[in-house]
Amino acid sequence: MCPADKEAFSSFAHAQVAITNEVYQHLGDAKTFLFCPTDYCAAFCTPNVSQSSYLQTVGERLLPGIDILWTGPKVVSHKISVESIEEVTTVLKRAPVIWDNIHANDYDPQRFFLGPYKDRPTELIPKLRGVLTNPNCEFYLNFVAIHTLATWCKSSAAEGRRDLDMGYSPQEALTLALSDWLQEFMSTDQPGGACRLKKELSDEEPMQTDVGESPYVPGPGENPLYTAEPLTMDDLNLLSDLFYLPYEHGAMARIMLEELEWLKTHRQDAAAQTEEWCGRAGKFDGMCEAVVQMFNRVSNAPNRSVLYDLYNYICDIKSGVGLARTYVKTLGSQDQPSAQIMNDDPEPWDFRGGLSGEFQRMLPGHGNRDLFKHPPMTAVYCIRSYCTEDKAEVQKIFKELQKGEGQIPLQPKLISDSLSSGEIAPSPQCALVVEDDIGVCGYALGLTDAKQAAGMDQRPGSDTLLKDFPSLVVAQVLPRVTDPSPVKRMITQLLSSIRNSGSRGVFCDLRQSNRRMLDFYSKLDSFEHIPMDKTLPQDIVVMATQFQ
């Protein structure tokens, strides 16, 4: 705020509320008046929703006739629970209006979303002032988003029933929406689409489309793209699976990723042309062909307005699937060398993504939570700063992993054990935890100066180690976390914080029995195995990285 505002208002929240109330009253207490707070989701609240002084001020001072927008736990919320809405309702002193970004695609020009409105229990309906959807940027691609939201709003919970299974089924809502959308596809470019056309034409002769009265059958060698073969429900189900929702792929997309991963992993079987490899390669090829045929039929749909909104997306997925298809054929030596994915003089569509793609490919963990490496990863993890309340959870994880390694306490003792056990507190800005739907499931802690921890251990050779690597990190996750990306991100953030502190290098110490974390650090380009003093127990491994 400028100096004059700082004199007039005690906080930014007070300033916002004062101006909003004044406008609201000037308009004569408008029937619908929406206020979007600066902290419009739980992730923005400091330290949390219930203790946010900003939200408390808004709740107490904003006039009761003004509705407040809320996007849920995050900007793009995977799930919105009844408990979370009850919490924010208490703070705001009114039920919120959900501003839902589940179908928003303005943050990624290569994605749009055709999955159903889901992971919002219908029990929310009587606890909300309303729901606004912020859908795909392209108007005609929002049929499913709006249709399924409407089905959700009309579900049985709105009438007081609490039987969620009977009230709303996302899959049934999606099927209904796609069925209606198919009619929209097959209509011509008339405002209002197929539903309005049906009503207006009634018993009149059906309107002609721009593809002719009878389907054209291609001759030998003619391009099937130019046929008038009609679009099917199977095509739209496949399209929905390929462009499902922000946090998950549809069923067919997951199967394709699983099959491609298996074919890559078992490439040695390709050379031997084993029956299983060839069978699964054929299955994958068939799925790729289904994508191509879907593309052809969508391209021939009479409603060109829908097609024009779709075209860049379906071109992109067709190209990506084509590259994967060629790669699998190459593994199986089913193609001539000219069909290699990349040759000495490739076309530009062989290296997709431009400069943005180049940057992403250079970063660790490229892809949707390493989806291609560990398909089909649909779990959602939240990484946040460690707080004192997390100490017990970290200790619990530490002890649980000790049990998994077979003895408590574990021997030999590691320098990092004092950090995991809570004997020593991590350095400021050097502690993170990761949460899943169940709770805290992992941690990454750091010490910019590890002398205190090394002194407690009194290990031979530690002085030499600390000379080159004065800082320490330790990271652990529970076995249920199968995705390495959260650990990678926590370690990357810790290394950045430690480097900014002026440290020359970082080490971690592990037991030989901890094969999981040994494998993780070994795959990180920055960490290398450090030979240690021969007086050390043989089952201790030290890995380290130096800052340039």
Secondary structure, 3 states (H helix, E strand, C coil): CCHHHHHHCCCHHHHHHHHHHHHHHHCCCCCCCEECCCCCCHHHCCCCCCCCHHHHHHHHHCCCCCEEEECCCCCCCCCCCHHHHHHHHHHHCCCCEEEECCCCCCCCCCCCCCCCCCCCCHHHHHHCCEEEECCCCCHHHHHHHHHHHHHHHCCHHHHCCCCHHHHCCHHHHHHHHHHHHHHHHCCCCCCCHHHHHHHHHCCCCCCCCCCCCCCCCCCCCCCHHHCCCCCCHHHHHHHHHHCCECCECCHHHHHHHHHHHHHHHCHHHHHHCCHHHHHHHHHHHHHHHHHHHHHHHHHCCCCHHHHHHHHHHHHHHHHHHHHHHHHHHHHCCCCCHHHCCCCCCCCHHHCCCHHHHHHHHHCCCCCCCCCCCCCCCCCCCEEEECCHHHHHHHHHHHHHHHHHCCCCCCCCCCCCHHHHCCCCCCCCCCEEEEECCCCEEEEEEEECCCHHHHHHHCCCCHHHHHHHCCEEEEEEECCCCCCCHHHHHHHHHHHHHHHHCCCCEEEEEEECCCHHHHHHHHHCCCCEECCCCCCCCCCEEEEEEECC
